[in-house]
């Protein structure tokens, strides 16, 4: 049981670190591809949620250049996959311990 738990935890942590790395890379690329007039927080969609929690879905695609817009859909997918992976890890943790 111990080796199984350690193996599953190692696989989960490896997947999580990969997804977090891709998430951070997407943040860097998208913020480097803002249009010149989006120097303030105007590139976020209006609403109180965009100031409390950064999400790629809250970014206004019109405030990005073509490279940023092409990367935005992949970043949204990666963000959702990361949250699903974390939720799966919580269920795994509850099952193992």
C-alpha positions as CSV (number, residue, x, y, z in Angstrom):
1,X,0.0,0.0,0.0
2,X,2.8,2.4,0.8
3,X,4.5,2.0,-2.6
4,X,1.2,2.5,-4.4
5,X,0.4,5.6,-2.5
6,X,3.9,7.1,-3.0
7,X,3.8,6.2,-6.7
8,X,0.4,7.8,-7.2
9,X,1.4,10.9,-5.2
10,X,4.6,11.2,-7.3
11,X,2.7,11.0,-10.6
12,X,0.2,13.6,-9.3
13,X,2.9,16.0,-8.2
14,X,4.7,15.6,-11.5
15,X,1.6,16.4,-13.4
16,X,0.8,19.3,-11.2
17,X,4.2,20.8,-11.6
18,X,4.0,20.5,-15.3
19,X,0.6,22.2,-15.5
20,X,1.8,25.0,-13.1
21,X,4.9,25.5,-15.3
22,X,2.7,25.8,-18.4
23,X,0.4,28.2,-16.6
24,X,3.2,30.5,-15.6
25,X,4.7,30.4,-19.1
26,X,1.2,31.4,-20.5
27,X,1.0,34.3,-18.1
28,X,4.4,35.5,-19.3
29,X,3.6,35.1,-23.0
30,X,0.2,36.8,-22.7
31,X,1.4,39.7,-20.7
32,X,4.3,40.2,-23.2
33,X,1.8,40.3,-26.1
34,X,-0.6,43.1,-24.8
35,X,-1.3,45.9,-27.2
36,X,0.3,49.3,-26.3
37,X,-3.0,50.8,-25.2
38,X,-3.6,48.0,-22.6
39,X,-0.8,49.2,-20.3
40,X,-3.1,49.3,-17.2
41,X,-5.6,46.7,-16.0
42,X,-7.9,47.6,-18.9
43,X,-7.2,44.3,-20.7
44,X,-9.3,42.5,-18.1
45,X,-13.0,42.2,-18.6
46,X,-15.0,44.5,-16.3
47,X,-16.2,43.1,-13.1
48,X,-15.2,42.5,-9.5
49,X,-14.1,38.9,-10.2
50,X,-11.2,40.0,-12.4
51,X,-9.6,42.0,-9.6
52,X,-10.0,39.2,-7.0
53,X,-8.7,36.3,-9.0
54,X,-6.7,36.1,-12.2
55,X,-8.2,33.9,-14.8
56,X,-7.4,33.7,-18.5
57,X,-11.1,33.7,-19.3
58,X,-11.3,37.2,-17.9
59,X,-8.9,38.6,-20.4
60,X,-10.4,40.7,-23.2
61,X,-8.9,39.2,-26.5
62,X,-9.2,42.5,-28.3
63,X,-6.4,43.9,-26.0
64,X,-3.9,41.3,-27.2
65,X,-2.0,41.1,-30.4
66,X,-2.2,38.1,-32.8
67,X,0.4,36.0,-30.9
68,X,-1.4,36.6,-27.6
69,X,-4.8,35.8,-29.0
70,X,-3.5,32.5,-30.5
71,X,-2.0,31.6,-27.1
72,X,-5.1,32.5,-25.1
73,X,-7.2,29.5,-25.9
74,X,-4.4,27.1,-25.0
75,X,-3.9,29.0,-21.7
76,X,-7.6,28.8,-20.9
77,X,-7.5,25.0,-21.5
78,X,-4.4,24.6,-19.4
79,X,-5.9,26.5,-16.6
80,X,-9.0,24.3,-16.6
81,X,-6.9,21.2,-16.8
82,X,-4.8,22.4,-13.8
83,X,-7.9,22.9,-11.7
84,X,-9.3,19.5,-12.7
85,X,-6.0,17.9,-11.8
86,X,-6.0,19.6,-8.4
87,X,-9.6,18.4,-7.8
88,X,-8.6,14.8,-8.8
89,X,-5.7,15.1,-6.4
90,X,-8.0,16.0,-3.5
91,X,-10.1,12.9,-4.2
92,X,-7.0,10.8,-4.5
93,X,-5.8,12.2,-1.1
94,X,-9.1,11.4,0.5
95,X,-8.9,7.9,-0.9
96,X,-5.3,7.2,0.1
97,X,-5.4,8.7,3.6
